[in-house]
Amino acid sequence: VQLQASGGGLVQAGGSLTLSCAASDRIFNTYAVGWFRQAPGKEREFVASITWNDRTTNYANSAEGRFTISRDIPKSSVYLRMNSLKPDDTALYYCAADHWNSGTSPAEYQYWGQGTLVTVSS
């Protein structure tokens, strides 16, 4: 499965962005999907995840209440809506998918997109 992340850009603090993760295969709809981010000089960290049946979503403390993960089955896509953005949210954002896991560790995910850059100015 190939994943294509998009939607990043430059936004002022307090603004919003919606990231998209589109898959090349509809089998993606049976996978759990996670969003991760990596800032310069830092390790890749968990942001949010959603199970294959949308019954469970999980958010990092830093994202809780500001970010929303959702999926569109007909489009084989997963979205990350980010509100109230802060300069600390600046990072390269990756989507990842796995048939079995929906955890918070990057090692749990088999498929990865190429990343989309989010820059939040103060």
BELKAPE-V437166 format. One record per residue. N is the residue number from 0. OMEGA is omega in whole degrees, -180 to 180 (none if undefined). D_FIRST is the distance of its C-alpha to the first C-alpha in whole Angstrom. Layout:
[[N & OMEGA & D_FIRST] [N & OMEGA & D_FIRST]]
This chain:
[[0 & 177 & 0] [1 & -179 & 4] [2 & 179 & 7] [3 & 177 & 10] [4 & 179 & 13] [5 & 175 & 16] [6 & 179 & 20] [7 & 179 & 21] [8 & 179 & 25] [9 & -179 & 29] [10 & 177 & 30] [11 & 177 & 34] [12 & -177 & 34] [13 & -179 & 34] [14 & -176 & 32] [15 & 173 & 29] [16 & 172 & 25] [17 & 177 & 22] [18 & 179 & 19] [19 & 175 & 16] [20 & -178 & 12] [21 & -177 & 10] [22 & -179 & 7] [23 & -174 & 6] [24 & -178 & 6] [25 & 176 & 9] [26 & 175 & 8] [27 & -178 & 7] [28 & 177 & 11] [29 & -178 & 12] [30 & 165 & 10] [31 & -177 & 13] [32 & 177 & 12] [33 & 171 & 14] [34 & 177 & 16] [35 & 176 & 18] [36 & 179 & 20] [37 & 177 & 22] [38 & -180 & 25] [39 & 178 & 27] [40 & -178 & 29] [41 & 178 & 27] [42 & 176 & 24] [43 & -177 & 21] [44 & -180 & 22] [45 & 176 & 21] [46 & -177 & 21] [47 & 176 & 20] [48 & 178 & 18] [49 & 179 & 17] [50 & -174 & 17] [51 & -176 & 15] [52 & 177 & 18] [53 & -175 & 19] [54 & -178 & 22] [55 & 171 & 22] [56 & -178 & 22] [57 & -177 & 23] [58 & 169 & 24] [59 & 179 & 25] [60 & -177 & 29] [61 & -177 & 29] [62 & -176 & 27] [63 & 178 & 28] [64 & 180 & 30] [65 & -176 & 29] [66 & 177 & 25] [67 & 177 & 23] [68 & -180 & 20] [69 & 180 & 19] [70 & 178 & 16] [71 & -175 & 17] [72 & -178 & 15] [73 & -180 & 16] [74 & -177 & 14] [75 & -176 & 11] [76 & 174 & 12] [77 & -176 & 14] [78 & 172 & 17] [79 & 177 & 19] [80 & -177 & 23] [81 & 178 & 25] [82 & 177 & 29] [83 & -176 & 32] [84 & -179 & 30] [85 & 176 & 32] [86 & 179 & 32] [87 & 177 & 31] [88 & 179 & 27] [89 & -177 & 27] [90 & 169 & 24] [91 & -176 & 21] [92 & -179 & 18] [93 & 167 & 15] [94 & -177 & 12] [95 & -178 & 10] [96 & 177 & 9] [97 & -178 & 10] [98 & -172 & 11] [99 & -169 & 14] [100 & 175 & 15] [101 & -175 & 16] [102 & -175 & 19] [103 & 180 & 20] [104 & 177 & 19] [105 & -177 & 17] [106 & -178 & 17] [107 & -174 & 16] [108 & -176 & 12] [109 & -174 & 9] [110 & -176 & 7] [111 & 170 & 9] [112 & -172 & 10] [113 & 179 & 13] [114 & 175 & 15] [115 & -171 & 18] [116 & 174 & 22] [117 & 178 & 24] [118 & -179 & 28] [119 & -180 & 30] [120 & -178 & 34] [121 & none & 37]]
